[in-house]
Amino acid sequence: MKKILLTGAAGFIGYHLSLLLLKKGYVVYGVDNLNNNYDKRIKEWRLSQLKKDNSFKFTKLDISSPGTIKKYFNRNFKSNDLYSIINLAARTGVRKSTIDPYSYYKSNVLGLLNLVQLSKEYKVKKFLHASTSSVYGESKESSFKVNANTNNPLSNYAASKKSSEILLYAYHKLHKQDISILRFFTVYGPAGRPDMSPFIFIQSSINSNPINLYGTGKQKRDFTYIDDVIAGIYKALKLKGFNTLNIGNNRPVSINSLIEKISELSGKQIKIIKKPSSPEDVPYTSANLSKTKKLINWYPKTKIDKGIAKTFNWHIENKEWLKKIKTY
């Protein structure tokens, strides 16, 4: 069975991708530093589900420590032994990156450097890296093409991700590694991140709590359902050379509309507390998927109404323990 190293395995996307890879017959070596960027209890829940499969091998590990990650590779892998590294480890969240920029560059750039250097040394066949729609900044395009200008990030988070993309391009040029960068657009779904709007709004609705709405609510996001995202990552494993792809929904939805959809599902009106908009937030995101369809024949299948309903139902099914999860 092929081995895959998956960093950020206890994260939202990492959890769902691990389930898919295990189902496909891979041995998944999952690592995560279990940081407190958001409530660790949901990360621990995800891990508890993954550890039920003996083909999931978990180690608590910080990829930004070069000595630690080197020892981990020495213990677990040999040259040509590891099929792929999928790097989902990252500090996330645009507002938090203004408060603590150092941790973002440490994880998102230095951590990546450690991984891609080891992938060269161990002759890893495929390297996949998670980037973000945030690199497009305040783009004026109706849908964001991968060759659009990404030189004007609005947050330290976006800047760190842009830096990681440039680093990977250099490694490909120097060492001819197969590297693919996937720019994700606002991923949501069951067992999601408690610092993102779908999770926060659903929990607030279920528990009759008010929500903080930053800005007018007219800003639009290209909400992309988790099952579509992991299907795209899996297909990207076949790519050769250097590639940058968008993984999004191409159907932007306003924050106000998202709140309305959740209110309809819960049968409750959500109380809104208006807050000033944040300078790190962009008004609009939308993924141009022409290159993605061409290279990996991928297109999202899940529309927002179906995806939000599935997510809402998961929150209802896990209502009691989710009450303990802190939202942001």
C-alpha positions in Angstrom: 0.0 0.0 0.0 1.3 3.5 -0.9 2.3 5.8 1.9 1.1 9.4 2.1 2.3 12.0 4.6 -0.6 14.3 5.4 0.2 17.4 7.5 -2.6 19.2 9.3 -4.3 15.8 9.6 -6.4 16.9 12.6 -7.7 19.9 10.7 -11.0 20.2 8.9 -9.8 19.4 5.4 -7.1 17.0 6.7 -9.7 14.9 8.6 -12.0 14.5 5.6 -9.1 13.8 3.2 -7.7 11.2 5.5 -11.0 9.4 5.5 -11.0 9.4 1.7 -7.4 8.2 1.4 -7.9 5.4 3.9 -11.0 4.3 1.9 -8.8 4.3 -1.2 -6.3 1.9 0.4 -3.5 4.3 1.3 -1.5 4.3 4.5 -1.9 7.8 5.9 0.9 9.2 8.1 -0.9 12.1 9.7 0.9 14.8 11.6 -0.4 17.9 13.4 0.9 20.2 16.1 -2.6 20.5 17.6 -2.2 24.3 18.1 -4.8 26.5 19.7 -5.6 28.5 16.6 -9.1 27.4 17.3 -10.7 25.0 19.9 -8.6 21.9 20.1 -11.5 19.7 21.2 -12.8 19.5 17.7 -9.4 18.5 16.4 -9.3 15.8 19.1 -12.7 14.6 18.0 -11.6 14.3 14.4 -8.5 12.4 15.5 -10.6 10.0 17.6 -12.5 9.0 14.5 -9.4 8.6 12.3 -7.6 6.4 14.8 -10.3 3.8 14.5 -8.4 2.8 11.3 -5.1 1.0 11.7 -3.8 2.4 8.5 -3.9 5.9 10.0 -0.6 6.6 11.8 -0.7 9.8 13.8 2.2 11.8 15.4 1.9 15.1 17.1 4.5 17.2 15.3 5.5 20.8 14.5 6.7 21.0 10.9 8.4 24.3 11.5 11.0 22.6 13.7 13.6 21.3 11.2 15.3 18.9 13.6 12.0 17.4 14.7 10.6 16.8 11.2 14.0 15.4 10.0 14.0 12.8 12.9 10.4 11.9 12.0 11.3 11.2 8.4 14.3 9.1 9.5 12.1 7.0 11.7 9.3 6.4 9.2 10.5 6.7 5.6 13.2 5.6 3.3 14.2 7.0 -0.1 11.5 6.4 -2.7 9.3 5.0 0.1 6.8 7.9 0.4 4.4 8.4 -2.5 3.2 11.8 -1.7 3.3 14.7 0.8 0.0 16.7 1.1 0.7 19.8 3.1 -2.5 21.1 4.7 -0.7 22.3 7.8 -1.1 26.1 8.2 -2.0 28.9 10.5 -5.3 30.0 9.2 -7.6 33.1 9.6 -7.0 36.6 8.2 -7.8 38.6 11.3 -5.6 36.6 13.6 -2.7 37.0 11.3 -2.6 40.7 12.0 -2.3 40.0 15.8 0.3 37.3 15.6 2.1 37.5 12.2 5.2 35.6 13.3 3.4 32.3 13.9 1.9 32.5 10.4 5.2 32.9 8.6 6.8 30.3 10.9 4.2 27.6 10.0 3.2 28.6 6.5 6.6 29.4 5.1 9.4 27.9 7.2 7.3 24.7 7.9 6.8 24.3 4.2 10.5 24.8 3.5 11.3 22.0 5.8 8.8 19.7 4.1 9.7 20.4 0.5 13.5 20.1 1.3 12.8 16.6 2.8 10.6 15.7 -0.1 13.6 16.3 -2.4 16.0 14.4 -0.1 13.6 11.4 0.2 12.6 11.5 -3.5 8.9 11.9 -2.9 7.0 11.5 -6.1 4.2 14.1 -5.5 4.0 17.2 -3.4 0.6 18.9 -3.0 0.3 22.2 -1.1 -2.8 24.0 0.2 -3.0 27.6 -0.7 -5.9 30.0 -0.5 -8.2 32.4 -2.5 -6.9 35.1 -0.1 -3.8 35.4 -2.4 -6.0 37.2 -5.0 -6.5 40.1 -2.6 -9.1 42.7 -3.6 -9.4 41.4 -7.1 -11.8 43.1 -9.4 -12.3 40.1 -11.7 -15.7 38.5 -11.8 -14.0 35.1 -11.3 -10.4 34.7 -10.3 -8.1 33.1 -12.8 -4.9 31.4 -11.6 -2.7 33.6 -13.7 -4.3 36.8 -12.2 -2.2 39.3 -10.2 -1.5 38.0 -6.7 1.0 40.5 -5.6 -1.3 42.6 -3.4 -2.2 40.5 -0.3 -4.5 42.2 2.3 -3.4 40.1 5.3 -0.3 38.4 6.7 -2.1 35.1 6.2 -2.4 35.8 2.4 1.2 37.1 2.3 2.5 34.0 3.9 0.6 31.8 1.5 1.8 33.8 -1.5 5.4 33.4 -0.1 4.9 29.6 0.1 3.8 29.5 -3.6 6.9 31.4 -4.7 9.1 29.0 -2.6 7.6 26.0 -4.3 8.0 27.4 -7.8 11.7 27.9 -7.0 12.0 24.3 -5.8 10.3 22.9 -8.9 12.6 24.9 -11.2 15.8 23.9 -9.3 15.0 20.2 -8.6 12.2 19.3 -11.2 9.9 18.1 -8.5 6.2 17.4 -9.2 4.5 20.1 -7.2 0.8 21.2 -7.3 -0.6 24.2 -5.5 -4.3 24.1 -4.7 -6.0 27.4 -3.9 -9.1 26.7 -1.8 -12.1 28.9 -1.7 -14.0 29.1 1.7 -14.4 25.4 2.5 -17.3 24.4 4.7 -19.1 21.2 5.8 -19.5 18.8 8.7 -16.8 18.9 11.4 -15.7 22.3 10.1 -13.7 25.1 11.6 -15.3 26.9 14.5 -13.7 30.2 13.5 -15.5 30.3 10.1 -18.9 31.7 9.4 -20.9 28.5 8.5 -19.9 26.9 11.8 -20.5 30.0 13.8 -23.8 30.9 12.3 -25.2 27.3 12.6 -24.2 27.0 16.2 -25.6 30.4 17.0 -28.9 29.5 15.3 -29.2 26.2 17.1 -28.4 27.7 20.5 -30.3 30.9 20.0 -27.2 33.1 20.4 -26.5 36.3 18.5 -23.8 36.5 15.8 -21.3 39.3 15.1 -21.7 40.5 11.5 -18.6 42.3 10.2 -19.5 44.8 7.5 -22.8 45.0 5.6 -23.2 41.2 5.0 -23.3 42.0 1.2 -19.8 40.6 0.8 -19.8 37.4 -1.2 -17.8 34.2 -0.7 -17.4 31.2 -3.0 -18.4 28.6 -0.4 -17.1 25.2 -1.4 -18.4 22.0 0.1 -15.8 19.7 1.7 -16.7 16.6 -0.3 -16.0 18.5 -3.5 -12.7 19.8 -2.1 -11.3 16.4 -1.2 -12.3 15.0 -4.5 -10.3 17.7 -6.2 -7.3 17.0 -4.0 -7.4 13.3 -4.8 -7.6 14.0 -8.5 -4.6 16.4 -8.3 -2.4 13.5 -7.1 -2.0 12.5 -10.7 -0.5 15.8 -11.9 3.0 16.1 -13.1 5.3 19.1 -13.3 4.3 22.4 -11.6 0.6 23.3 -11.4 -1.5 26.0 -9.7 -5.2 25.3 -9.5 -8.4 26.8 -8.0 -10.6 24.5 -6.0 -13.8 26.5 -5.5 -17.5 26.5 -6.3 -17.8 29.3 -8.8 -21.2 30.3 -7.3 -20.5 33.2 -4.8 -23.1 33.7 -2.0 -23.5 36.7 0.2 -23.1 36.5 3.9 -26.6 37.8 4.3 -27.9 35.0 2.1 -26.0 32.4 4.1 -27.6 33.7 7.3 -31.1 33.5 5.7 -30.5 29.9 4.6 -29.4 28.8 8.1 -32.4 30.6 9.6 -34.8 28.7 7.4 -33.2 25.4 8.4 -33.4 26.1 12.1 -36.8 27.8 12.0 -35.3 30.7 14.1 -34.4 34.2 13.3 -30.7 34.8 14.1 -30.0 38.0 16.1 -27.3 40.0 14.5 -24.8 42.4 16.1 -23.3 44.6 13.5 -19.5 45.2 13.7 -17.2 47.4 11.5 -15.7 45.6 8.5 -12.1 44.4 8.9 -9.3 45.7 6.5 -8.2 42.1 6.0 -11.5 41.0 4.6 -12.1 41.0 0.8 -15.5 42.0 -0.6 -15.8 39.0 -3.1 -14.3 35.7 -4.1 -15.1 33.5 -7.0 -13.0 30.7 -8.5 -12.4 30.4 -12.2 -12.3 26.7 -12.8 -11.3 26.5 -16.5 -7.8 25.3 -15.8 -8.9 22.9 -13.0 -11.4 21.2 -15.4 -8.9 20.9 -18.1 -6.1 19.4 -16.0 -8.0 17.1 -13.6 -11.5 17.0 -15.0 -12.9 18.3 -11.7 -16.0 20.5 -11.1 -17.9 21.0 -7.8 -21.1 19.0 -7.5 -22.6 20.4 -4.3 -24.8 23.6 -4.4 -25.0 25.7 -1.3 -28.5 24.7 -0.3 -27.6 21.0 -0.2 -24.2 21.6 1.4 -25.5 23.8 4.2 -28.4 21.4 4.9 -25.9 18.5 5.3 -23.7 20.6 7.5 -26.7 21.8 9.6 -27.8 18.2 10.1 -24.3 17.2 11.3 -24.5 20.0 13.9 -27.9 18.7 15.1 -26.7 15.1 15.3 -23.7 16.3 17.4 -25.5 19.0 19.3 -24.6 18.1 22.8 -20.8 17.9 22.6 -20.7 20.8 20.1 -22.1 23.1 22.9 -18.6 22.9 24.5 -16.8 24.1 21.4 -15.8 27.7 21.5 -16.6 29.7 18.4 -14.8 32.9 17.4 
